[in-house]
Amino acid sequence: MEFHSTRNSEAEKPRILSEFCMSLLPFDRFRRLCGRGAIKVSFAVGFALQASGIAMAGTSLDPQIAAARVETVVEGLEHPWAMAFLPEDEGILITERPGRLRVWRDGRLHPPVSGLPEVYAGGQGGLLDVALSPDFHKNRQVFLAYAEQGNGGAAGTAVGVGVLSADFKALENFRVIFRQEPKLSLGQHFGCRLTFDEDGHLFIALGENNQRPTAQDLDKLQGKLVRLNPDGSVPKDNPFVNQPGVRPEIWSYGHRNPQGAAINPWTGKLWVHEHGPRGGDEINIPEAGKNYGWPLATYGRNYSGFAIPEAQGESAAGTEQPHYVWLKSPAISGMAFYNHDRFPAWRNNVFVGALKDRQLIRLELAGDDIVREERLLGDLGERIRDVRAGPDGYLYALTDSSKGSLLRVSPSP
């Protein structure tokens, strides 16, 4: 059975919800769940219930399986990780984890772009996310997130920016604007996703380098969501500016290994999702200065099956509950809100890739609430690394393998 929890400001749970939950969960676990005023419990149960502002919706205890139409746009990519659409139908930038930036343009995949930094491509590291400047039409700036090795052999995430040449062949004047410090990764948990908000701030979602306690250390950049100006400087209204012993770049903390981030187009709020360990993949809507729990609070367990040593349970004082959580981890990756007229049935949805479950997950929204979950592309058997909504109204997904592809996805007729 899968349990999904979402945050709700309501402190009271209606009697019918309590009785239903007690019929499904052991009493001690039900008591822990319903004892949190900050949580809303949502089970997919084949009916919809609204009481005291708490919504329940779904058709079964498991997500629905649905068909979709899939077209292969590009083949022959080596572990593609992320993509960004160039304006005016000029093509798509695609990162390959070994350290290449490719351009799909004029119906074909072009040779790697020159001018990229040296990339640490060990373990989960490599060339990761790509994002265009909000002023790309003026400055042609391209931002890259990648793993960078330090002098001691350990690695961390770095972010830099360069100018895409007019012929799309080179990234010119590349410079680093951010480095995760200290460098602690031996090949795991780099994150990383890049997102610009409506005010032009750059959010960088960082993994904890598989060093769990560092996600709670405010003098380190592991397990943090950081917020910068596009030039790498720190905004004056960041929550920890001028606090001794605290990195001013930090927006929120207590994150494990973020793999998806996107701005909700209807609210302007940033959504971020991250991998749990064995269970506990979660979506958050991070707020300034708040602690999202890892490793003090988690719905997952160690891969060995034992509890996370630092964990106090599924909640801990001073931490936020996830907006949505999977007890059984799909290994989520990539995130895209759908806000286009081409496929009305997909409007007000958010899409998430799944690496382990090898599916594309569609989440229906009612406001910020996730009210239904559907799984697509399971018949392909491919790890979905990234998903983006294209300017043409189609969804685009990258498959993560040594022979990866870019797919164009639409609803099944």
C-alpha positions as CSV (number, residue, x, y, z in Angstrom):
1,M,0.0,0.0,0.0
2,E,1.2,3.5,-0.8
3,F,0.5,6.4,1.6
4,H,0.6,10.0,0.3
5,S,0.7,12.9,2.7
6,T,0.3,16.5,1.9
7,R,0.7,19.6,4.1
8,N,-2.5,21.3,5.2
9,S,-3.0,24.2,7.6
10,E,-6.1,22.7,9.1
11,A,-5.5,21.4,12.6
12,E,-8.6,19.2,12.9
13,K,-9.2,16.0,11.0
14,P,-12.8,15.0,10.3
15,R,-14.2,12.0,12.1
16,I,-14.9,10.1,8.9
17,L,-11.2,10.5,7.8
18,S,-10.1,9.2,11.2
19,E,-12.3,6.1,11.1
20,F,-11.2,5.3,7.6
21,C,-7.5,5.7,8.3
22,M,-7.8,3.5,11.4
23,S,-9.3,0.8,9.3
24,L,-6.2,0.8,7.0
25,L,-3.3,1.5,9.4
26,P,-2.0,0.0,12.6
27,F,-3.1,2.2,15.5
28,D,0.3,3.4,16.6
29,R,1.1,4.6,13.1
30,F,-2.3,6.2,12.6
31,R,-1.9,8.1,15.9
32,R,1.5,9.5,14.7
33,L,0.1,10.6,11.4
34,C,-3.1,12.3,12.6
35,G,-1.3,13.8,15.6
36,R,0.3,16.4,13.3
37,G,-1.7,19.5,12.8
38,A,0.5,20.3,9.8
39,I,-0.4,17.2,7.7
40,K,-3.2,16.3,5.5
41,V,-3.5,12.5,4.9
42,S,-4.6,11.5,1.4
43,F,-5.4,8.0,0.3
44,A,-6.4,7.1,-3.3
45,V,-9.6,5.1,-2.4
46,G,-12.1,5.2,-5.2
47,F,-14.1,8.1,-3.8
48,A,-13.8,11.8,-3.2
49,L,-14.4,13.4,0.2
50,Q,-14.3,17.0,1.3
51,A,-14.7,17.9,4.9
52,S,-13.3,20.7,6.9
53,G,-11.2,21.8,3.9
54,I,-9.5,18.4,3.6
55,A,-9.7,16.8,0.2
56,M,-9.4,13.1,-0.6
57,A,-9.6,11.9,-4.2
58,G,-8.6,9.0,-6.4
59,T,-9.9,5.8,-7.8
60,S,-7.9,3.1,-6.2
61,L,-5.2,2.5,-3.6
62,D,-2.6,2.5,-6.5
63,P,-2.0,5.1,-9.1
64,Q,-3.9,4.6,-12.4
65,I,-2.0,3.3,-15.4
66,A,-2.7,5.2,-18.6
67,A,-1.5,5.1,-22.2
68,A,0.2,7.9,-24.0
69,R,1.4,8.6,-27.5
70,V,5.2,8.7,-27.8
71,E,7.4,9.8,-30.7
72,T,11.2,9.6,-30.6
73,V,12.8,12.9,-31.5
74,V,16.5,12.2,-30.8
75,E,18.4,8.9,-30.3
76,G,22.0,8.1,-29.5
77,L,22.4,10.3,-26.4
78,E,24.8,9.2,-23.6
79,H,23.0,9.4,-20.3
80,P,21.2,12.6,-21.1
81,W,20.3,14.6,-17.9
82,A,18.5,17.8,-18.7
83,M,17.2,20.0,-21.5
84,A,16.3,23.6,-22.1
85,F,14.2,25.0,-25.0
86,L,15.8,27.8,-27.0
87,P,13.4,30.6,-27.9
88,E,11.9,31.2,-31.3
89,D,12.0,27.5,-32.2
90,E,15.8,27.6,-32.4
91,G,16.2,24.1,-30.9
92,I,16.8,22.3,-27.6
93,L,20.0,22.2,-25.4
94,I,20.6,18.8,-23.9
95,T,23.2,17.9,-21.3
96,E,24.9,14.5,-21.4
97,R,26.2,13.4,-18.0
98,P,29.8,12.5,-19.2
99,G,30.3,16.2,-19.9
100,R,28.8,17.2,-23.2
101,L,26.3,19.9,-24.1
102,R,24.4,19.0,-27.3
103,V,22.1,21.1,-29.5
104,W,19.1,19.5,-31.4
105,R,18.3,22.0,-34.1
106,D,17.0,21.9,-37.7
107,G,15.9,18.3,-37.2
108,R,19.3,16.9,-36.2
109,L,21.6,16.5,-33.3
110,H,24.7,18.6,-33.7
111,P,28.3,17.9,-32.4
112,P,29.1,18.8,-28.7
113,V,29.3,22.5,-27.9
114,S,32.8,23.7,-27.1
115,G,33.9,25.8,-24.1
116,L,32.5,23.8,-21.3
117,P,34.2,23.4,-17.9
118,E,36.0,20.2,-16.8
119,V,33.4,17.9,-15.3
120,Y,33.8,15.2,-12.6
121,A,31.8,12.3,-14.2
122,G,32.3,9.7,-11.4
123,G,29.3,7.9,-9.8
124,Q,26.3,10.1,-10.0
125,G,28.4,13.1,-11.0
126,G,28.8,14.8,-14.3
127,L,27.2,17.5,-16.4
128,L,23.8,17.9,-14.8
129,D,21.2,20.7,-15.3
130,V,21.0,23.4,-17.9
131,A,18.9,26.6,-17.7
132,L,18.6,29.7,-19.9
133,S,18.9,33.2,-18.5
134,P,15.5,34.9,-18.2
135,D,17.1,37.6,-20.5
136,F,18.4,35.0,-23.0
137,H,17.0,37.0,-25.9
138,K,19.3,39.8,-24.9
139,N,22.4,38.1,-23.4
140,R,22.3,34.5,-24.7
141,Q,23.5,33.3,-21.3
142,V,23.3,29.6,-20.5
143,F,23.7,28.3,-16.9
144,L,25.1,24.8,-16.2
145,A,25.2,22.8,-13.1
146,Y,27.9,20.1,-12.9
147,A,30.0,18.0,-10.5
148,E,33.5,19.4,-9.8
149,Q,36.3,17.6,-8.2
150,G,38.5,19.3,-5.6
151,N,42.2,19.0,-4.7
152,G,41.5,16.3,-2.1
153,G,39.6,14.0,-4.5
154,A,36.1,14.7,-3.2
155,A,33.7,16.5,-5.3
156,G,30.8,19.0,-5.1
157,T,28.3,20.8,-7.3
158,A,29.3,23.9,-9.2
159,V,27.3,26.3,-11.3
160,G,28.6,28.5,-14.1
161,V,27.4,30.6,-17.0
162,G,28.6,31.2,-20.5
163,V,27.3,32.9,-23.7
164,L,26.0,30.7,-26.4
165,S,27.6,31.7,-29.7
166,A,25.5,32.9,-32.6
167,D,26.3,29.7,-34.5
168,F,25.3,27.5,-31.5
169,K,28.8,25.9,-31.6
170,A,30.4,27.3,-28.5
171,L,29.8,28.5,-24.9
172,E,31.9,31.6,-24.7
173,N,33.4,33.3,-21.6
174,F,32.3,30.6,-19.2
175,R,32.8,31.5,-15.6
176,V,31.9,29.8,-12.3
177,I,29.4,31.7,-10.2
178,F,28.8,29.2,-7.4
179,R,30.6,26.3,-5.7
180,Q,29.2,23.9,-3.1
181,E,31.5,24.1,-0.1
182,P,33.1,22.1,1.3
183,K,33.5,19.4,-1.3
184,L,32.4,16.1,0.4
185,S,31.0,13.8,-2.3
186,L,32.7,10.6,-3.3
187,G,30.3,10.3,-6.2
188,Q,26.8,10.6,-4.7
189,H,24.1,13.1,-4.1
190,F,25.0,16.2,-6.1
191,G,21.4,17.2,-6.8
192,C,21.1,19.4,-8.9
193,R,18.4,21.5,-10.5
194,L,18.4,25.2,-11.6
195,T,15.3,27.4,-11.6
196,F,14.8,31.1,-12.1
197,D,11.8,32.6,-10.3
198,E,9.6,35.5,-11.6
199,D,12.0,38.1,-10.1
200,G,15.0,36.6,-11.8
201,H,16.6,34.9,-8.8
202,L,18.4,31.7,-9.4
203,F,17.6,28.7,-7.2
204,I,20.1,25.9,-7.0
205,A,18.8,22.6,-5.4
206,L,21.8,20.8,-3.8
207,G,22.2,17.2,-2.6
208,E,24.0,16.4,0.7
209,N,26.8,14.5,-0.9
210,N,25.6,11.3,1.0
211,Q,26.8,13.0,4.2
212,R,23.5,13.0,6.0
213,P,24.2,15.3,9.0
214,T,25.5,18.1,6.8
215,A,21.9,18.8,5.6
216,Q,21.3,20.4,9.0
217,D,24.6,22.3,9.2
218,L,24.1,25.9,8.2
219,D,27.8,26.5,7.8
220,K,27.8,24.1,4.9
221,L,26.0,24.0,1.5
222,Q,25.2,20.3,1.5
223,G,21.5,19.5,1.4
224,K,20.4,23.1,0.8
225,L,18.3,25.1,-1.6
226,V,20.3,28.2,-2.3
227,R,19.1,31.5,-3.8
228,L,21.4,33.8,-5.8
229,N,21.3,36.7,-8.2
230,P,22.3,35.7,-11.7
231,D,25.8,37.0,-11.2
232,G,26.3,34.7,-8.2
233,S,25.9,37.4,-5.6
234,V,23.6,36.9,-2.6
235,P,20.2,38.7,-2.5
236,K,19.9,41.0,0.4
237,D,16.6,39.5,1.5
238,N,17.8,35.9,1.8
239,P,16.7,34.6,5.2
240,F,20.2,34.0,6.7
241,V,22.0,37.1,5.5
242,N,24.3,38.7,8.2
243,Q,23.8,35.7,10.6
244,P,27.2,34.6,12.0
245,G,28.2,31.1,11.1
246,V,25.5,30.7,8.5
247,R,25.9,30.6,4.7
248,P,24.0,33.6,3.4
249,E,23.2,31.7,0.1
250,I,20.8,29.3,1.9
251,W,17.1,29.6,1.2
252,S,16.0,26.4,2.9
253,Y,17.7,23.3,4.3
254,G,17.2,19.7,5.4
255,H,17.1,18.4,1.9
256,R,18.5,15.0,0.8
257,N,19.1,14.8,-2.9
258,P,16.9,17.1,-5.0
259,Q,16.2,15.9,-8.5
260,G,13.4,18.2,-9.8
261,A,12.5,21.8,-9.5
262,A,10.0,24.1,-11.3
263,I,8.1,27.3,-10.7
264,N,4.3,26.8,-10.4
265,P,3.0,29.1,-13.1
266,W,-0.3,29.7,-11.3
267,T,1.2,30.7,-7.9
268,G,4.8,31.7,-8.8
269,K,6.0,29.4,-6.0
270,L,9.0,27.1,-6.4
271,W,8.3,23.3,-6.1
272,V,11.2,21.0,-5.4
273,H,11.3,17.2,-5.2
274,E,14.0,15.0,-3.8
275,H,15.0,11.3,-3.4
276,G,14.3,9.7,-0.1
277,P,16.5,6.7,0.9
278,R,14.5,3.4,0.8
279,G,11.1,5.1,0.6
280,G,10.3,8.7,1.3
281,D,10.6,10.4,-2.0
282,E,8.9,13.8,-1.5
283,I,7.7,17.0,-3.0
284,N,8.1,20.3,-1.1
285,I,7.2,23.9,-1.6
286,P,10.2,25.4,0.1
287,E,9.8,28.6,2.2
288,A,12.5,30.9,3.3
289,G,14.5,29.8,6.2
290,K,12.6,26.6,6.9
291,N,14.0,23.1,7.7
292,Y,12.6,20.2,5.6
293,G,13.8,17.6,7.9
294,W,16.5,15.4,6.5
295,P,17.9,13.3,8.2
296,L,16.0,14.1,11.4
297,A,12.6,13.4,9.9
298,T,12.0,11.0,7.0
299,Y,9.4,8.5,5.7
300,G,12.2,6.3,4.4
301,R,14.7,3.8,5.8
302,N,18.3,3.0,5.0
303,Y,18.9,0.7,2.0
304,S,19.8,-2.0,4.6
305,G,16.3,-1.9,5.9
306,F,17.3,-0.4,9.2
307,A,16.2,3.1,10.4
308,I,18.2,6.2,9.5
309,P,20.5,6.7,12.5
310,E,19.7,10.4,13.0
311,A,16.0,10.1,12.3
312,Q,13.6,10.9,15.1
313,G,10.7,9.5,13.1
314,E,8.5,10.7,10.3
315,S,8.4,14.2,12.0
316,A,10.8,16.2,14.2
317,A,10.3,19.4,16.1
318,G,11.2,22.5,14.0
319,T,10.9,20.7,10.7
320,E,8.3,20.9,7.9
321,Q,6.3,18.0,6.6
322,P,6.5,17.2,2.9
323,H,3.8,18.5,0.6
324,Y,3.5,15.0,-0.9
325,V,5.4,11.8,-0.2
326,W,5.8,8.4,-1.6
327,L,6.5,5.6,0.9
328,K,7.6,3.4,-1.9
329,S,10.2,5.4,-3.9
330,P,9.7,5.8,-7.6
331,A,13.1,7.5,-7.7
332,I,11.6,10.7,-9.0
333,S,13.6,13.0,-11.4
334,G,12.7,16.1,-13.4
335,M,9.6,18.2,-13.0
336,A,7.3,20.2,-15.3
337,F,4.0,22.0,-14.8
338,Y,1.7,21.9,-17.8
339,N,0.1,25.2,-18.7
340,H,-0.7,25.0,-22.4
341,D,-3.9,24.9,-24.4
342,R,-2.9,22.1,-26.7
343,F,-4.0,19.3,-24.4
344,P,-6.7,20.7,-22.0
345,A,-6.9,17.4,-20.0
346,W,-3.4,18.0,-18.9
347,R,-3.8,21.6,-17.7
348,N,-3.2,22.2,-14.0
349,N,-1.1,19.1,-13.9
350,V,2.5,18.6,-12.9
351,F,4.7,15.8,-14.4
352,V,7.5,14.0,-12.8
353,G,9.9,11.3,-14.2
354,A,10.7,8.1,-12.4
355,L,14.0,6.3,-12.7
356,K,13.4,3.2,-10.6
357,D,9.8,2.7,-11.6
358,R,10.6,3.6,-15.2
359,Q,7.5,5.7,-15.8
360,L,6.2,9.3,-16.3
361,I,4.1,10.4,-13.3
362,R,1.1,12.7,-13.9
363,L,-0.2,14.5,-10.8
364,E,-3.5,16.3,-11.0
365,L,-3.8,19.5,-9.0
366,A,-6.6,21.3,-7.3
367,G,-4.9,24.5,-6.2
368,D,-1.7,23.3,-4.6
369,D,-3.3,20.0,-3.5
370,I,-2.4,16.8,-5.4
371,V,-5.6,15.0,-5.9
372,R,-4.8,12.2,-8.4
373,E,-1.8,10.3,-9.6
374,E,-1.4,8.5,-13.0
375,R,1.5,6.6,-14.4
376,L,2.5,6.8,-18.1
377,L,5.2,5.2,-20.4
378,G,5.6,2.1,-18.2
379,D,5.5,0.0,-21.3
380,L,8.8,1.5,-22.5
381,G,10.8,0.2,-19.6
382,E,13.0,3.4,-19.7
383,R,14.4,5.4,-16.8
384,I,12.9,8.9,-17.2
385,R,15.5,11.4,-16.1
386,D,14.0,14.7,-17.1
387,V,10.6,16.0,-18.3
388,R,9.8,19.5,-19.7
389,A,6.8,21.1,-21.3
390,G,7.7,22.4,-24.7
391,P,6.6,25.7,-26.2
392,D,4.6,23.7,-28.7
393,G,2.4,22.2,-26.0
394,Y,3.9,18.7,-26.1
395,L,5.8,17.1,-23.2
396,Y,9.4,16.1,-23.7
397,A,11.2,13.4,-21.7
398,L,14.7,12.2,-21.6
399,T,15.5,8.5,-21.1
400,D,18.6,7.8,-19.0
401,S,20.8,5.2,-20.5
402,S,24.0,4.8,-22.6
403,K,21.7,5.0,-25.6
404,G,19.3,7.6,-24.3
405,S,16.6,9.3,-26.2
406,L,14.5,12.5,-26.3
407,L,10.8,11.6,-26.5
408,R,7.8,13.7,-27.5
409,V,4.8,12.8,-25.4
410,S,1.1,13.5,-25.9
411,P,-2.2,12.0,-24.5
412,S,-3.3,8.8,-26.1
413,P,-6.1,9.4,-28.7
